[in-house]
Amino acid sequence: MVSPAIALAFLPLLLTLIIRYRHFFLLFYRAILVRIWKDITTGLSREERAYEYVLTHATPGDPDSILDAFDTWCTKVEFISNIGPKKGKILDRLLVEQSPLTVLELGTHCGYSAVRMARSLPLGGRIYSVEMDQRNAAIAEKIIRLAGFDDDTVELIVSPSDEVIPRLRSDYGLERLDLVFMDHWKRSYLPDLQMLEGSGLLGKGSIILADNVLFPGAPKFLRHIRKSGLYEWKIHRAMLEYSKGIRDGMAELIYLGIK
């Protein structure tokens, strides 16, 4: 039995930890506890609840309206790890500056970033968006079509990324990837990047943008890009989407080619 005196001695430490890590506690509450409670009480997945909100609050055929509804839901209702509006501006800038014709997205989730990219694609551009979870892919399909983009603009591929990448050339006729956006399992960032390096689909000047490399983090991925000599790279530091006080960042890589 812990004496009251010992308990009181640890109270300042406990309060200090709560204050210091309050943003992480809040994220745990919003991302985990609220999700579990809503899953039980509604019988719907978090992604299905997000879709229902977007369906009733956005204008069909208007990508900006779709994204605004998503951002409102993720900020005020429940947390979903989309790229979000602030880091999304970095992605927007790359689309405008580079005008990529062939884009590979790893991690469609609900379709937020696919819609964000599709609205800025040049004429004739196409996104190949890869999602391994069939239920999430079904939601993403609805979101993307609700935004007004057909299969010629965004092709959804429902399969694990490590199975899709080796087939991009043979099954989808791709010769080069102009832009790769990574926002799937962080542990898959490095093996998928190495697979892309070996595929011959990255050409000089191809851009890779990887989200959440600082939180939750992708240390092996970052170590590889620092040591490989294959990339010109930088980290865009930002806060975690839809949260305060949690530092994150996006890695922007420009492929230099094999030396």
Phi, psi and omega in degrees: 000126180280129181288152178303326181295318179292319179299317179294328179294327181273350183300314178301322179296317180298316179296322178298317180295319180296317180293315184295322185251025184299326181292326178288322176297319179295319178297318178300318179298311185287321187274332186248300187294313179297320180298314181299315181298315181292323177302317182289315187280334182258336185074009179245154174284162178302320180293324177293322178294321177297318180297317179299322178294312180298318181300325184264353183238355182245163179264120179302139180083000180244098182303321180297321179294321178299312182294320179297319179296317176302312182298320178295315180297316183289334180275318190252342185248290179222160181267129168227139185276072167275171176295331176079170186288327185285305176291335178300333179295331176293317177296318178302315181299317180296320179297317182290316184287321188263339182046057183290136178271331181233116183240134174248124175250126177253105183106079181289320187052245183268358179096003183302306184289331177296317177295318181299318180285319185299326182291342182249006180294144173287166178302128181090356179285155181213142178251131172253107188252125188251126179221127184274336182273119185294323180292317177294322180297323179295320177293315181300320178302316180294318181296314182296317179289325177298327179285348175103013182255128181267185184292340177286338179262315179232111176261120182268126180246115184262096183184157176297145184300324182287348174266333183280315186306314179295344183256002184298323180284312186285319186269334185241000174069024182278139177249333182205143173253122180278325181216134174239126176247120181255123176207042180249212179298127184296329178293344179269351183303308184292307180299326179289322177296316180295326176294320177294322178299321181277349184280340184082006182273345175270123176251168179302124182097352175300142183248136173241127177241122183240123182271158173059038182281346177256327174215123359299338174106149177220070187297323180292322176299312180295322178297320181295315184290333178289322189263341188288329184074011183268350190225148159265128189215160174205159178251125173269107182278139182201176174271152176304139182303140176058031179210170178235143171082002178248113184282138180217185177190160176243137177265127176249121183242139170244119184286126183266349183095162180284128182276000000 
